[in-house]
Amino acid sequence: MKEKILILGAGFAGMWAALSAARLTNLYDRTDIEITVLAPQPELRIRPRFYEAKVATFAAPLLPLFGVTGVKFLTGTASEIDNKNRQVWYHNAQGQLAAASYDRLILATGSHINPALPGAQQHAFDLDQLESAARLEHHINALADRPESTARNTVVVCGGGFTGIEMATELPARLRAVLGHATPVRVIVVERGSVIGGRYSEQLRGVIEQASNELGVEWLLNAEIMTIDEKGVTLKNGQHIASSTVISTVGVQASALTRQIPAQRDPQGRLHVDQHLRVAGQPEIYATGDVAFAATDDLGNHALMTCQHAIMLGRFVGHNVAADLIGVAPLPYRQVNYVTCLDLGAWGAVYTEGWEQVVKSTREDAKKIKIAITNELIYPPKAEREVAFAAADPLAPFV
Ligand SMILES: Cc1cc2nc3c(=O)[nH]c(=O)nc-3n(C[C@H](O)[C@H](O)[C@H](O)COP(=O)(O)OP(=O)(O)OC[C@H]3O[C@@H](n4cnc5c(N)ncnc54)[C@H](O)[C@@H]3O)c2cc1C
């Protein structure tokens, strides 16, 4: 009987986990180990590009790649992890309940926005998933059909983290393209913190502030949202901002499946994992990508919910799960290098290196780096066996 590795999720972490596990089983000629990915769609959705226009095109097919590397794909959405019987219950493409068994499970179901702001679920847009980002794009493109008003011309972005900043700085050009260059458009970032980019280095903050000023993106600081409704946003201090387009970027949480695994989780719901990415106290279960709280080094840094980390976490976890079944030594996950590349719309971009976020490049130069990352580096490798296996090696250079 074949031993089974089951991977839940076909995002950055799940895809690389599958390729990396396939690489190691191929190296050891272990045709008795079966690798299966279970996900709603056989495609890699490029979430870091969801603030851009033409969002429906940001998905790369995975079946050709899985085909040449010997990875099986099951279409479905997992609903229950039954670790006692080593099986996962899921709804298949026809909506029927089915079970998939495993010897080792890799949880790679990513994260999602939790619409906790009052009224957000009904009245706010988000960029979290392809469908919701496409809904926002369709709404923006249709704004020109509405009668001229302050609310029509104003977009409120809730939350000034990376996603909020990338969306907000992209918007002035997008809105002018839709509404005309003479239209007085406003983009307002509502941020709870007292400074722009308060979680980032002083250097990076300065660049974000400069770009916002030059693009005309306004920041409302020390501002907390009380409610969102069809007329706009009301803040806790009573201020009302009329807007037909409220975009929420706050409250990202790890996939709810993490709650079914009895183990320690961080405040965002990520499972604590050891250096081999095994969930603490669960010998058959590993976690990776946005569902894993993993140390990147011995200095106290941990992986962030970024695809930069998800890609490497995926390569290590696939290797380690296969190593576990083959009976060879696993590799401790290490990812010492950390970079940030933030799109700043028509202003350009900013690129930093290290956890101290030292600014290395700005404007058009950084934009070239951003485009190289988001349009090439993070896409799946070519659907060629040797190319895919070489790229899936956890020790191959990345960033
Ligand atoms: C708007 C936006 C901008 C971003 N910008 C950046 C950036 O500039 N740089 C950066 O590094 N990161 C960025 N990120 C974060 C990055 O996209 C995530 O960290 C990354 O996608 C995490 O990879 P993952 O594989 O863990 O999860 P995901 O990519 O979310 O993949 C999860 C997979 O699990 C599947 N799945 C979910 N639930 C189930 C289920 N119940 N059963 C089976 N399958 C399931 C999904 O369909 C998907 O295939 C951004 C994210 C967003 C939303």
The ligand as a Tripos MOL2 file, in Angstrom:
@<TRIPOS>MOLECULE
LIG
   53    58     1     0     0
SMALL
NO_CHARGES

@<TRIPOS>ATOM
      1 C1         -4.0660   42.0350   -1.4050 C.3       1 LIG1
      2 C2         -2.8910   41.2450   -0.9010 C.ar      1 LIG1
      3 C3         -1.6090   41.7220   -1.1420 C.ar      1 LIG1
      4 C4         -0.5000   41.0100   -0.7010 C.ar      1 LIG1
      5 N1          0.7410   41.4970   -0.9720 N.ar      1 LIG1
      6 C5          1.8200   40.7730   -0.6400 C.ar      1 LIG1
      7 C6          3.1350   41.2120   -1.0100 C.ar      1 LIG1
      8 O1          3.3060   42.2750   -1.6240 O.2       1 LIG1
      9 N2          4.1690   40.4400   -0.6730 N.ar      1 LIG1
     10 C7          4.0130   39.2600   -0.0100 C.ar      1 LIG1
     11 O2          5.0130   38.5700    0.2580 O.2       1 LIG1
     12 N3          2.7960   38.8240    0.3780 N.ar      1 LIG1
     13 C8          1.6980   39.5460    0.0760 C.ar      1 LIG1
     14 N4          0.4540   39.1080    0.4370 N.ar      1 LIG1
     15 C9          0.3350   37.9160    1.2890 C.3       1 LIG1
     16 C10         0.4190   36.6370    0.5000 C.3       1 LIG1
     17 O3         -0.4620   36.6400   -0.5830 O.3       1 LIG1
     18 C11         0.1200   35.4660    1.4350 C.3       1 LIG1
     19 O4          1.0070   35.5250    2.5250 O.3       1 LIG1
     20 C12         0.2890   34.1540    0.6930 C.3       1 LIG1
     21 O5         -0.6860   34.0340   -0.3100 O.3       1 LIG1
     22 C13         0.2250   32.9850    1.6620 C.3       1 LIG1
     23 O6          0.3700   31.7840    0.9690 O.3       1 LIG1
     24 P1         -0.3920   30.4840    1.4520 P.3       1 LIG1
     25 O7         -0.0430   29.4110    0.4850 O.co2     1 LIG1
     26 O8         -0.1510   30.2600    2.8910 O.co2     1 LIG1
     27 O9         -1.9330   30.8420    1.3330 O.3       1 LIG1
     28 P2         -2.7900   31.2130    0.0400 P.3       1 LIG1
     29 O10        -1.9530   31.7680   -1.0400 O.co2     1 LIG1
     30 O11        -3.9240   32.0260    0.5410 O.co2     1 LIG1
     31 O12        -3.3440   29.7980   -0.4480 O.3       1 LIG1
     32 C14        -4.2660   29.0810    0.3290 C.3       1 LIG1
     33 C15        -4.7530   27.9000   -0.4960 C.3       1 LIG1
     34 O13        -5.6140   27.1120    0.3250 O.3       1 LIG1
     35 C16        -6.8390   26.8770   -0.3580 C.3       1 LIG1
     36 N5         -7.8600   26.6510    0.6670 N.ar      1 LIG1
     37 C17        -8.3860   27.5340    1.5440 C.ar      1 LIG1
     38 N6         -9.2950   26.9230    2.3240 N.ar      1 LIG1
     39 C18        -9.3110   25.6240    1.9590 C.ar      1 LIG1
     40 C19       -10.0410   24.4810    2.3960 C.ar      1 LIG1
     41 N7        -10.9170   24.5520    3.3820 N.pl3     1 LIG1
     42 N8         -9.7940   23.3000    1.7870 N.ar      1 LIG1
     43 C20        -8.8870   23.1900    0.7850 C.ar      1 LIG1
     44 N9         -8.1950   24.2480    0.3290 N.ar      1 LIG1
     45 C21        -8.3950   25.4370    0.9000 C.ar      1 LIG1
     46 C22        -7.0130   28.1340   -1.2000 C.3       1 LIG1
     47 O14        -7.9390   27.9150   -2.2300 O.3       1 LIG1
     48 C23        -5.5810   28.2860   -1.7140 C.3       1 LIG1
     49 O15        -5.3410   27.3760   -2.7360 O.3       1 LIG1
     50 C24        -0.6830   39.7990    0.0030 C.ar      1 LIG1
     51 C25        -1.9690   39.3080    0.2470 C.ar      1 LIG1
     52 C26        -3.0640   40.0160   -0.2000 C.ar      1 LIG1
     53 C27        -4.4490   39.4810    0.0480 C.3       1 LIG1
@<TRIPOS>BOND
     1     1     2 1
     2     2     3 ar
     3     2    52 ar
     4     3     4 ar
     5     4     5 ar
     6     4    50 ar
     7     5     6 ar
     8     6     7 ar
     9     6    13 1
    10     7     8 2
    11     7     9 ar
    12     9    10 ar
    13    10    11 2
    14    10    12 ar
    15    12    13 ar
    16    13    14 ar
    17    14    15 1
    18    14    50 ar
    19    15    16 1
    20    16    17 1
    21    16    18 1
    22    18    19 1
    23    18    20 1
    24    20    21 1
    25    20    22 1
    26    22    23 1
    27    23    24 1
    28    24    25 2
    29    24    26 1
    30    24    27 1
    31    27    28 1
    32    28    29 2
    33    28    30 1
    34    28    31 1
    35    31    32 1
    36    32    33 1
    37    33    34 1
    38    33    48 1
    39    34    35 1
    40    35    36 1
    41    35    46 1
    42    36    37 ar
    43    36    45 ar
    44    37    38 ar
    45    38    39 ar
    46    39    40 ar
    47    39    45 ar
    48    40    41 1
    49    40    42 ar
    50    42    43 ar
    51    43    44 ar
    52    44    45 ar
    53    46    47 1
    54    46    48 1
    55    48    49 1
    56    50    51 ar
    57    51    52 ar
    58    52    53 1
@<TRIPOS>SUBSTRUCTURE
     1 LIG1         1 GROUP 0 **** ****
